C-alpha cells in the first residue's frame, strides 16, 4: 500500500485527489491509501474533510472497520512536533 497525500508543488495540484464528491473542503488532513497505482480503483481508504468539523472515511477490503477507525483517529490527533 502507498500513501497519497494532497500536497503538491503548487496550489492547483495541492488538493486535486479524486474524492468523488466525498471531500468537499480542502484540508491538509485529506489523504488516500492505495495499492500503488494511479487508478481511482486502487484506493483502499479515503479520508476527507466534508465541513468544518465533519470528515468522511471510505474503505474497502482488506481494510477492516477497526483499522479504518484507528487511521482516522491517528490522522485527527494533534501532533506536538507539528502544531
N, C-alpha and C positions, 0 to 999 in steps of 0.2 A: 504494500500500500504506500501511496505517496500523499503528501500534504499539499493542497493547492490553496494558497492564500490569495487575498485580493490585492496585495501590494504590487505595484508596478513602477515603471520608471517615470511615468508622467500621470497627470490627473485623469486622463481619458481612460487609460487601461487599469487604473488602480482598483476600480470597483466594477470590473467587467466579467466576473464569473457568471456562468449560466445558472441562475437560481429558479428560472421558470416561474417568476412571479411570487415566489415564496419569501424572498428577502426584498422588502420594499425600501429600506433605508440603507444608505451607505454607512459602513462601520468597519473598523479595524478588526472586529471580532468575527466577521463573516469569513467562513472557510469551508472547504470541502476535502474529504478524504477519498482518494480514487485508487484505482488499480494500476495507475502509472500511465495510462493512455490519456489522450486529449479528447476523447469522445465523451459526450454527455452521459452515455450509458455506462461508463466506467465508474461513476460516482457511487460510493457506498454510504457515505454520510455527508449531509449538507446542513450547515448551521448558519442561520442568517437572521438579521435584525428586521422585525416587522414594524415596530413602533418604538416609542421612547423607552418603554420598559417591557417590551414583548419580543421574544425570539422564537424562531421555529427551528425544529430539528427533524430532518427526514433521514431515515436509514433503511437499509435492507440487509439481507443475509450476505455475509457472515457476521455482521454487527448485531449484537443482541440488545435488548432493551436496557439491560444493566450497563453494558459498555457505552451505549449512546448517552445515557443519563450521566455517567461518570465523565465522559468527554465534555458534555455541556456544562457541568459544574466546574470542571477544571478551566474551561475557557472563560467562564464568568468570574472566576476568583481574582481578587486584586493581587497583583504581583508587586511585592515591595521594591524589587530592583527596577521595575518599570515605572510605577506610579509615583 
